[in-house]
């Protein structure tokens, strides 16, 4: 891995630090969903080191299994290229699970110190260039702020990259803001010692908070609608809001990864909106029920943010920027059609503003008498 860092980090350039931070942040988001982590923090030191802490991290197998599990991730001792992914653990960007991806942080760092604690006990270990320097050892617990957690202190190995490591604070903070919307109720902290910049990000309502923030200056016509549902094995969450002026358009994440603007979920959203409005104008008795209208017409002034969790995702390329799992479009379209049809029926004033976008005019007197 150290001979070909670009193969794993997307390039051997100065943004390698961002790639390693992405692995840590994504693992923190999954830990929040699967292991009860309440806070994720990232601190960039003046010496080029990074400290990541998952506060409230726990081990489902019990506190006794904590050190062995963490050591297995960071040294890849449990990695079996022919094995199957453990049940219930999210897939990583490169390796079998998101926690196995943490091994890349160890491999591409000149040094990494890990500490794990729970129920009044703590263990620590050091790695150099991905090689463990001895096994996990018991340590004195001096972290009174939480009952359990995981801390990684690593220094990216600058000798592996073609360019000097760059300041990636903006990219890290942007990613934290995304993850705060995808994992509501978790506190995200960032601190850059060199610049003194600090950020504290918490979104209690998740996607709805992100949608509201994105449309604040666009003249929102209503509070964000929030929906969540399951279609087959695909879990889908959506927040959407129409505004007086053009909003932010569509944004989509699949398994915590930002998707491109040409992916299947967006087409599913457009199709679902089309079906919902068609059903509503038919229910209202408009004669123009069969009049065609563009799926994109309903996107005027719309901001929609959505997330999918797909057990076996199919991506367009190794960059994971376009989700192409075939059944996703139908799953999204079906849920959106049902949700939006019901929401429009409860919002007659908004519905009256949206129907003209679907080529609907007020019924004629003759149609009314009929």
C-alpha positions, -999 to 999 in steps of 0.1 A, spaced: 0 0 0 28 24 8 44 18 -26 11 30 -44 -6 55 -21 -24 71 -50 -43 39 -56 -59 41 -22 -61 78 -16 -72 90 -50 -38 106 -58 -4 111 -42 -8 148 -40 -11 174 -12 -47 166 -6 -39 131 8 -45 146 43 -81 152 32 -84 116 21 -73 103 54 -96 127 73 -125 115 51 -118 79 62 -118 90 99 -150 111 96 -169 85 77 -159 59 102 -171 82 129 -205 86 112 -210 49 110 -199 45 146 -226 70 156 -252 49 138 -240 15 149 -221 20 181 -238 49 199 -210 75 194 -223 109 206 -195 132 195 -168 131 167 -140 156 169 -109 163 147 -80 185 158 -52 195 134 -20 202 153 7 227 144 32 199 139 11 183 111 -6 157 133 -43 150 135 -63 138 165 -96 121 160 -119 112 189 -151 91 188 -167 100 222 -192 74 233 -178 47 210 -186 12 223 -180 -24 213 -211 -46 208 -191 -77 218 -183 -61 252 -155 -40 267 -131 -70 269 -132 -73 230 -124 -36 225 -86 -38 222 -85 -69 200 -111 -55 176 -93 -21 172 -59 -38 168 -73 -60 141 -86 -30 121 -55 -9 122 -31 -38 114 -54 -56 90 -47 -88 109 -84 -98 104 -85 -89 67 -94 -118 45 -97 -109 8 -118 -140 2 -140 -135 32 -175 -119 35 -183 -86 51 -194 -89 87 -232 -87 91 -244 -52 99 -211 -34 93 -210 -8 66 -187 -13 36 -156 8 35 -145 30 6 -116 7 -3 -114 -22 22 -143 -46 33 -157 -24 61 -154 13 70 -134 3 101 -109 -16 81 -104 16 61 -88 30 93 -59 8 85 -51 32 56 -46 59 83 -21 37 100 -3 27 68 1 62 54 12 78 87 47 80 100 32 73 134 -2 65 149 -12 62 185 -45 46 193 -63 46 226 -96 28 234 -115 29 267 -147 18 284 -161 9 318 -132 24 336 -105 6 316 -82 18 289 -57 3 264 -32 19 240 -9 9 211 15 26 187 20 20 150 48 31 127 41 31 89 13 6 96 34 -18 117 23 -23 153 50 -16 179 40 -43 203 5 -53 213 -23 -35 230 -13 -26 265 -34 -15 295 -31 21 304 -43 44 332 -76 59 324 -74 97 324 -104 107 302 -131 117 326 -154 133 299 -169 101 287 -175 65 297 -162 50 264 -144 62 234 -117 58 207 -89 82 200 -64 82 170 -34 105 169 -17 103 135 9 122 114 6 117 77 39 106 62 49 135 39 76 114 23 49 94 4 34 123 -14 45 143 -44 34 176 -29 35 191 6 4 184 26 -20 213 22 -45 231 45 -78 212 40 -98 229 68 -126 240 44 -130 206 29 -131 189 63 -156 214 77 -178 210 46 -178 172 51 -186 176 88 -216 197 79 -228 170 55 -224 142 80 -241 162 107 -272 162 85 -269 125 77 -264 115 113 -287 139 133 -281 145 170 -244 139 169 -220 167 178 -191 174 154 -161 195 165 -132 208 145 -101 227 157 -71 239 137 -44 249 161 -24 268 135 -52 292 124 -71 290 156 -103 281 137 -129 262 156 -163 248 145 -191 232 164 -218 215 143 -250 199 155 -281 192 135 -309 179 156 -333 175 127 -307 162 102 -317 167 66 -345 191 75 -320 215 92 -297 213 61 -327 220 38 -338 250 59 -303 264 60 -299 261 22 -332 279 15 -330 307 41 -324 334 14 -347 320 -13 -381 329 1 -393 295 14 -430 289 8 -434 264 36 -414 245 63 -393 217 50 -412 184 45 -393 154 60 -399 118 51 -383 85 59 -392 50 47 -381 16 36 -387 0 2 -375 -35 1 -340 -33 15 -334 3 5 -338 29 33 -346 64 20 -348 98 38 -358 130 22 -362 167 31 -377 191 6 -389 227 3 -403 249 -25 -392 286 -25 -401 318 -43 -367 319 -59 -344 292 -72 -330 271 -44 -301 247 -42 -316 221 -64 -310 184 -56 -283 169 -33 -281 132 -27 -259 109 -6 -257 71 -10 -242 52 20 -227 85 33 -211 92 -1 -220 123 -21 -235 113 -54 -232 131 -88 -260 151 -104 -266 123 -130 -274 94 -107 -305 72 -105 -319 85 -72 -325 120 -87 -344 105 -116 -365 86 -91 -372 118 -72 -383 136 -104 -405 106 -114 -421 105 -80 -429 142 -81 -445 138 -115 -466 109 -103 -477 127 -72 -488 159 -90 -505 138 -117 -525 120 -90 -535 152 -73 -547 170 -104 -567 139 -113 -582 138 -78 -592 175 -81 -611 167 -113 -591 188 -138 -599 180 -174 -562 183 -184 -553 152 -166 -538 136 -197 -519 168 -207 -481 159 -205 -457 180 -185 -420 179 -179 -407 161 -149 -382 189 -144 -409 216 -143 -417 207 -107 -381 214 -98 -387 252 -101 -378 267 -68 -373 233 -52 -345 223 -28 -344 186 -20 -318 167 0 -319 130 3 -300 100 16 -302 63 7 -288 33 25 -284 5 1 -271 -29 14 -254 -39 -18 -247 -7 -38 -236 -6 -74 -214 24 -82 -205 37 -117 -168 38 -109 -143 33 -81 -148 69 -71 -183 61 -58 -198 93 -72 -227 78 -91 -251 53 -76 -264 29 -102 -282 2 -83 -311 -6 -107 -340 -10 -81 -332 23 -64 -351 45 -90 -383 26 -86 -379 25 -48 -374 63 -46 -402 71 -71 -427 50 -52 -420 65 -18 -418 101 -31 -451 97 -51 -469 85 -19 -454 111 4 -458 141 -18 -493 133 -28 -504 131 8 -485 163 17 -500 183 -12 -535 172 -1 -528 187 33 -514 219 18 -540 234 -6 -523 268 -9 -490 254 -19 -507 229 -42 -524 258 -60 -490 273 -67 -475 241 -79 -502 229 -102 -496 256 -129 -461 242 -132 -477 210 -143 -497 228 -171 -529 229 -150 -553 258 -151 -585 264 -132 -614 243 -144 -638 259 -169 -673 268 -158 -686 239 -180 -662 215 -163 -673 228 -130 -710 222 -138 -702 187 -149 
